[in-house]
Each structure stands twice: as structure tokens, then as C-alpha cells.
Amino acid sequence: MKRLRIFLVFIVCAAVQIQLARELPFARTVPIQLLLIATVSYCIERDWFGGMLIGMSAGLVLDLVSGGRLGVYTLSYGVVGFLIGYFQTLVFKEEIFPKLFMVFAGTLVVQILNFQIIRLYQSNMRFLTYLCQSILPGAVVNCLLAAPFFIFMQKKRRVRKSWNRDRKRA
């Protein structure tokens, strides 16, 4: 049941992300990655293997929904899930800033990997131009979108902990 819920969250995030990319004019150059935010929030709670599996499943969902080259997002999200799962022991999970840093770093990794893979097909792209115009603004936008999400999840976790604590006392 928990896996189905994660998969449904990924499908909803991918659908909203694709729709935002079509509707918002700046989203064509600055990528909004809601699925990456969801992937980071799930991978922080798991080890490297679980993070890699969650990242690859999120990338597969995005590959299937977007209709692009199959496997590009699967590979890049799998790498991000692996890295976040590997470094999750170093992150203090109660604070928001390490999570935002992971979203920022994850956006950089996903976009740089995607650039390198797509560059194999189209060799006329310049990295520094793409970095300044798309990757860095996209990472900042993703951090700004992730902050309210992580604050909401932190409050929800506090309520759940207090409810469990009160339940154990009774």
C-alpha cells in the first residue's frame, strides 16, 4: 500500500510538472521539478539502495509521462536517489536547510546529467550558457518551491509524533 501511494504521488507530481511546463512561459527555460522535490523527501528516509530504486521509479514515471527519450530521467533520478540515500546519514532530518541544499544539489546533478546525455545527440549546446540561463535559476526555483513543502511535512511529522506519544501514555 505504501509503494502504491509513493507511485501515485510520483504520477501526480509528474503530471502537474508537465502541465506547469506547458502553461507557464518561464517554465520552458527554467525547469520546475516537483517530482525531484518528492524524490528528495522520500529518499532522505531510506538507504542508498532504496533511494536509488525510488529515484529510478520517479525517473521512469517522468520518462513515460513526458514522452521524451526513454531512460534519460530514469538514469539521472536514479543517480540523485542513490546520492541522497548514501548521504542521508549526514543530514539532520529535523532541519529544513539541509533538505533544501539536497534539492539544490539534486537539481544540479539531474540537469547536468540530462545536459550531458542530450549533448550526445545535439553537440551545438554550450554548457556555461545553459548553466547560467537554465540550471542555476531552476535550482533556485526548486528550492523556493520545496521550502513550503518541507515546512508542511515537518509540522505534520510533529503532530504525528505527539499523537503517538499521547497514545502510548494512555
C-alpha positions as CSV (number, residue, x, y, z in Angstrom):
1,M,0.0,0.0,0.0
2,K,2.9,2.4,0.8
3,R,4.5,1.7,-2.5
4,L,1.3,2.4,-4.4
5,R,0.9,5.7,-2.5
6,I,4.5,6.7,-3.4
7,F,3.8,5.8,-7.1
8,L,0.6,7.8,-7.1
9,V,2.4,10.8,-5.6
10,F,5.0,10.5,-8.4
11,I,2.4,10.3,-11.1
12,V,0.5,13.4,-9.8
13,C,3.8,15.4,-9.4
14,A,4.9,14.4,-12.9
15,A,1.5,15.4,-14.4
16,V,1.5,18.7,-12.6
17,Q,5.1,19.3,-13.6
18,I,4.4,18.7,-17.3
19,Q,1.3,20.9,-17.2
20,L,3.2,23.7,-15.5
21,A,5.9,23.5,-18.2
22,R,3.2,23.9,-20.8
23,E,1.3,26.7,-19.2
24,L,3.9,29.0,-17.6
25,P,6.1,30.9,-20.1
26,F,9.3,30.9,-17.9
27,A,9.0,27.2,-17.2
28,R,10.2,26.4,-20.7
29,T,13.7,27.7,-19.9
30,V,13.7,27.3,-16.1
31,P,12.7,23.7,-15.2
32,I,10.3,23.3,-12.3
33,Q,10.8,19.8,-10.9
34,L,8.1,18.9,-8.4
35,L,9.0,15.2,-8.9
36,L,12.6,15.9,-7.7
37,I,11.2,17.5,-4.6
38,A,9.1,14.4,-3.9
39,T,12.0,12.1,-4.6
40,V,14.3,14.0,-2.2
41,S,11.7,13.9,0.5
42,Y,11.3,10.1,0.1
43,C,15.0,9.3,-0.4
44,I,16.0,11.1,2.8
45,E,14.2,8.5,4.8
46,R,15.9,5.5,3.1
47,D,19.4,4.0,2.5
48,W,21.3,4.1,-0.8
49,F,19.6,1.2,-2.4
50,G,16.1,2.3,-1.5
51,G,16.9,5.8,-2.6
52,M,18.2,4.5,-6.0
53,L,15.0,2.5,-6.5
54,I,12.8,5.4,-5.6
55,G,14.8,7.7,-7.8
56,M,14.7,5.3,-10.8
57,S,10.9,4.8,-10.4
58,A,10.4,8.6,-10.3
59,G,12.5,9.0,-13.4
60,L,10.7,6.2,-15.1
61,V,7.3,7.9,-14.4
62,L,8.7,11.2,-15.7
63,D,10.1,9.5,-18.8
64,L,6.7,7.8,-19.5
65,V,4.7,10.9,-18.9
66,S,6.9,13.4,-20.7
67,G,7.2,11.4,-23.9
68,G,10.9,12.3,-24.4
69,R,13.8,9.9,-24.8
70,L,13.2,6.9,-22.6
71,G,15.8,6.4,-19.9
72,V,17.2,9.9,-19.6
73,Y,15.3,10.8,-16.4
74,T,15.4,7.3,-15.1
75,L,19.2,7.4,-15.1
76,S,19.5,10.9,-13.7
77,Y,16.9,10.5,-11.0
78,G,18.4,7.1,-10.1
79,V,21.8,8.8,-9.5
80,V,20.2,11.5,-7.4
81,G,18.3,9.0,-5.4
82,F,21.4,6.9,-4.8
83,L,23.4,10.0,-3.7
84,I,20.7,11.3,-1.4
85,G,20.3,7.8,0.1
86,Y,24.0,7.5,0.5
87,F,24.5,10.8,2.3
88,Q,21.2,10.7,4.3
89,T,23.1,9.7,7.4
90,L,25.0,13.0,7.3
91,V,21.8,15.1,7.2
92,F,20.0,16.3,10.3
93,K,16.5,15.4,9.2
94,E,14.7,17.8,11.5
95,E,16.2,20.9,9.9
96,I,14.9,22.4,6.6
97,F,18.1,23.9,5.2
98,P,20.0,20.6,4.6
99,K,16.9,19.3,2.8
100,L,16.8,22.5,0.7
101,F,20.5,22.0,-0.1
102,M,19.8,18.5,-1.2
103,V,17.1,19.8,-3.5
104,F,19.5,22.3,-4.9
105,A,22.3,19.8,-5.4
106,G,19.8,17.2,-6.8
107,T,18.6,19.8,-9.3
108,L,22.2,20.5,-10.4
109,V,23.0,16.8,-10.7
110,V,19.8,16.0,-12.7
111,Q,20.2,18.9,-15.1
112,I,23.9,18.4,-15.7
113,L,23.4,14.7,-16.4
114,N,20.5,15.5,-18.7
115,F,22.6,18.1,-20.4
116,Q,25.4,15.6,-21.0
117,I,23.1,12.9,-22.3
118,I,21.2,15.3,-24.6
119,R,24.5,16.8,-25.7
120,L,25.4,13.4,-27.2
121,Y,22.5,13.9,-29.6
122,Q,22.9,17.7,-30.2
123,S,26.5,18.9,-29.9
124,N,25.8,22.6,-30.5
125,M,24.8,23.4,-26.9
126,R,27.1,25.5,-24.7
127,F,27.4,24.4,-21.1
128,L,28.1,27.8,-19.4
129,T,25.2,29.4,-21.2
130,Y,22.9,26.5,-20.2
131,L,24.2,26.6,-16.7
132,C,23.6,30.4,-16.2
133,Q,20.2,30.5,-18.0
134,S,18.6,27.3,-17.0
135,I,20.3,25.1,-14.4
136,L,21.0,27.7,-11.6
137,P,17.7,29.5,-11.9
138,G,15.9,26.2,-11.9
139,A,17.8,25.1,-8.8
140,V,16.8,28.3,-7.0
141,V,13.1,27.9,-8.1
142,N,13.0,24.3,-6.9
143,C,14.4,25.4,-3.5
144,L,11.8,28.1,-3.3
145,L,9.0,25.5,-4.1
146,A,10.5,22.9,-1.8
147,A,10.6,25.2,1.3
148,P,6.8,25.3,2.0
149,F,6.5,21.6,1.2
150,F,9.2,20.7,3.8
151,I,7.7,23.1,6.4
152,F,4.3,21.4,5.9
153,M,5.8,17.9,6.2
154,Q,7.8,19.0,9.3
155,K,4.6,20.2,11.0
156,K,2.8,17.0,10.0
157,R,5.6,14.9,11.5
158,R,5.4,16.8,14.8
159,V,1.7,16.3,15.0
160,R,2.1,12.6,14.3
161,K,4.8,12.2,16.9
162,S,2.7,14.0,19.6
163,W,-0.3,11.8,18.7
164,N,1.8,8.7,19.0
165,R,3.3,9.9,22.3
166,D,-0.2,10.6,23.7
167,R,-1.4,7.3,22.5
168,K,1.4,5.4,24.3
169,R,0.7,7.2,27.6
170,A,-3.0,6.1,27.6
